[in-house]
C-alpha cells in the first residue's frame, strides 16, 4: 500500500499551557488510531530551533514539521495524520 511508516512523533513547545494541551491531544489521537508510538514532548529551545519551528506548538512527524502555530484538537490531529497517509 501507500501507507508511510510512522516512526516518530514529537510536539515542540515552550512549556506553555497550549503546548502541553497539544501534547496531550496528540497522545490521545494516537491511542485512538492505535499507533503504538511514544510521543515526545520537546521544550528545550535549542532542540526546538533545530526543527526550525517559528511558532508553537508544533507537531513533528518523522522529523519534519507538519503543523505549527495553533493547537489542533484530537479529531484534527487524526485528520492531519490521515492526510499524511497514516
KASULPE-V284068 format. One record per residue. RES is the residue in one letter. SS is DSSP state (a for helix, b for strand, c for the rest). PHI is phi in whole degrees, -180 to 180 (NA if undefined). OMEGA is omega in whole degrees, 0 to 359 (999 if undefined). Layout:
BEGIN
<<RES/SS/PHI/OMEGA> <RES/SS/PHI/OMEGA>>
END
This chain:
BEGIN
<<X/c/NA/181> <X/c/-101/180> <X/c/-76/177> <X/c/-76/176> <X/c/-88/177> <X/c/-89/185> <X/c/-108/178> <X/c/-152/178> <X/b/-133/180> <X/b/-135/172> <X/b/-115/178> <X/b/-98/180> <X/c/-155/179> <X/c/-102/180> <X/c/82/180> <X/c/-79/183> <X/a/-61/183> <X/a/-68/177> <X/a/-66/179> <X/a/-67/177> <X/a/-59/181> <X/a/-60/177> <X/a/-57/180> <X/a/-64/180> <X/a/-63/180> <X/a/-65/179> <X/a/-60/180> <X/a/-63/181> <X/a/-59/183> <X/a/-71/174> <X/a/-63/181> <X/a/-59/182> <X/c/-88/181> <X/c/57/176> <X/c/-99/189> <X/c/-85/181> <X/c/-119/177> <X/c/-76/178> <X/b/-84/178> <X/b/-96/178> <X/b/-115/185> <X/b/-111/180> <X/c/-117/178> <X/c/-74/187> <X/a/-58/179> <X/a/-62/179> <X/a/-70/179> <X/a/-60/182> <X/a/-60/180> <X/a/-55/182> <X/a/-82/179> <X/c/76/179> <X/c/-71/181> <X/c/-92/178> <X/c/-142/184> <X/c/-111/351> <X/c/-75/176> <X/b/-127/177> <X/b/-108/181> <X/b/-113/179> <X/b/-120/182> <X/c/49/175> <X/c/71/176> <X/b/-120/176> <X/b/-69/180> <X/b/-111/179> <X/b/-163/174> <X/b/-155/171> <X/c/100/172> <X/c/-151/184> <X/c/-80/175> <X/c/-94/175> <X/c/-69/184> <X/a/-51/182> <X/a/-62/181> <X/a/-73/175> <X/a/-63/179> <X/a/-61/179> <X/a/-59/180> <X/a/-59/181> <X/a/-64/178> <X/a/-65/180> <X/a/-63/179> <X/c/-77/176> <X/c/98/180> <X/c/-101/999>>
END
